[in-house]
Amino acid sequence: MTTLKHKRGSTAHLLSILLDIATNTTQLAGLLRQAKSGLGGYQREAHHTIFTKNHQFSHK
């Protein structure tokens, strides 16, 4: 009986942790979305530059 009780307790604990992570991820996603809309063009340009550099580097 104790093992079952312990298991249920740890499952609830795990669920609360997952819920925390989900909440934080949602908040983070919101922040990222705001940052992306603010940096939109610049970020795309930078990403393209990095990708191009990496591409050239891998072919050397």
Phi and psi restraints in degrees (value plus and minus 20) as a CYANA .aco file:
   2 THR   PHI     -84.1   -44.1
   2 THR   PSI     -57.5   -17.5
   3 THR   PHI     -84.3   -44.3
   3 THR   PSI     -61.8   -21.8
   4 LEU   PHI     -82.1   -42.1
   4 LEU   PSI     -64.5   -24.5
   5 LYS   PHI     -82.3   -42.3
   5 LYS   PSI     -63.8   -23.8
   6 HIS   PHI     -82.2   -42.2
   6 HIS   PSI     -63.2   -23.2
   7 LYS   PHI     -80.8   -40.8
   7 LYS   PSI     -65.2   -25.2
   8 ARG   PHI     -83.0   -43.0
   8 ARG   PSI     -59.3   -19.3
   9 GLY   PHI     -83.9   -43.9
   9 GLY   PSI     -64.6   -24.6
  10 SER   PHI     -89.3   -49.3
  10 SER   PSI     -51.9   -11.9
  11 THR   PHI     -85.1   -45.1
  11 THR   PSI     -64.5   -24.5
  12 ALA   PHI     -82.0   -42.0
  12 ALA   PSI     -60.2   -20.2
  13 HIS   PHI     -82.4   -42.4
  13 HIS   PSI     -65.1   -25.1
  14 LEU   PHI     -82.0   -42.0
  14 LEU   PSI     -62.5   -22.5
  15 LEU   PHI     -82.5   -42.5
  15 LEU   PSI     -60.7   -20.7
  16 SER   PHI     -86.1   -46.1
  16 SER   PSI     -56.9   -16.9
  17 ILE   PHI     -84.1   -44.1
  17 ILE   PSI     -66.3   -26.3
  18 LEU   PHI     -81.1   -41.1
  18 LEU   PSI     -58.7   -18.7
  19 LEU   PHI     -84.4   -44.4
  19 LEU   PSI     -62.4   -22.4
  20 ASP   PHI     -79.0   -39.0
  20 ASP   PSI     -67.2   -27.2
  21 ILE   PHI     -80.9   -40.9
  21 ILE   PSI     -64.4   -24.4
  22 ALA   PHI     -80.9   -40.9
  22 ALA   PSI     -63.1   -23.1
  23 THR   PHI     -82.9   -42.9
  23 THR   PSI     -67.3   -27.3
  24 ASN   PHI     -82.3   -42.3
  24 ASN   PSI     -61.3   -21.3
  25 THR   PHI     -82.3   -42.3
  25 THR   PSI     -61.9   -21.9
  26 THR   PHI     -82.3   -42.3
  26 THR   PSI     -64.7   -24.7
  27 GLN   PHI     -83.1   -43.1
  27 GLN   PSI     -62.6   -22.6
  28 LEU   PHI     -83.6   -43.6
  28 LEU   PSI     -62.3   -22.3
  29 ALA   PHI     -81.3   -41.3
  29 ALA   PSI     -60.2   -20.2
  30 GLY   PHI     -82.5   -42.5
  30 GLY   PSI     -64.9   -24.9
  31 LEU   PHI     -83.3   -43.3
  31 LEU   PSI     -63.3   -23.3
  32 LEU   PHI     -83.1   -43.1
  32 LEU   PSI     -59.1   -19.1
  33 ARG   PHI     -83.4   -43.4
  33 ARG   PSI     -62.6   -22.6
  34 GLN   PHI     -83.4   -43.4
  34 GLN   PSI     -64.9   -24.9
  35 ALA   PHI     -84.0   -44.0
  35 ALA   PSI     -60.2   -20.2
  36 LYS   PHI     -83.5   -43.5
  36 LYS   PSI     -65.8   -25.8
  37 SER   PHI     -84.9   -44.9
  37 SER   PSI     -51.2   -11.2
  38 GLY   PHI     -94.9   -54.9
  38 GLY   PSI     -60.1   -20.1
  39 LEU   PHI    -120.3   -80.3
  39 LEU   PSI     -20.4    19.6
  40 GLY   PHI     -42.1    -2.1
  40 GLY   PSI     -93.4   -53.4
  41 GLY   PHI     -81.1   -41.1
  41 GLY   PSI     -65.6   -25.6
  42 TYR   PHI     -80.6   -40.6
  42 TYR   PSI     -64.5   -24.5
  43 GLN   PHI     -83.1   -43.1
  43 GLN   PSI     -64.3   -24.3
  44 ARG   PHI     -81.4   -41.4
  44 ARG   PSI     -62.5   -22.5
  45 GLU   PHI     -82.0   -42.0
  45 GLU   PSI     -67.4   -27.4
  46 ALA   PHI     -82.3   -42.3
  46 ALA   PSI     -62.7   -22.7
  47 HIS   PHI     -82.2   -42.2
  47 HIS   PSI     -62.6   -22.6
  48 HIS   PHI     -83.0   -43.0
  48 HIS   PSI     -63.7   -23.7
  49 THR   PHI     -81.2   -41.2
  49 THR   PSI     -67.4   -27.4
  50 ILE   PHI     -80.5   -40.5
  50 ILE   PSI     -65.7   -25.7
  51 PHE   PHI     -81.1   -41.1
  51 PHE   PSI     -64.6   -24.6
  52 THR   PHI     -82.3   -42.3
  52 THR   PSI     -65.1   -25.1
  53 LYS   PHI     -80.0   -40.0
  53 LYS   PSI     -66.2   -26.2
  54 ASN   PHI     -81.9   -41.9
  54 ASN   PSI     -59.1   -19.1
  55 HIS   PHI     -84.2   -44.2
  55 HIS   PSI     -66.7   -26.7
  56 GLN   PHI     -83.8   -43.8
  56 GLN   PSI     -61.2   -21.2
  57 PHE   PHI     -82.8   -42.8
  57 PHE   PSI     -61.4   -21.4
  58 SER   PHI     -90.5   -50.5
  58 SER   PSI     -38.6     1.4
  59 HIS   PHI    -115.1   -75.1
  59 HIS   PSI     -25.1    14.9
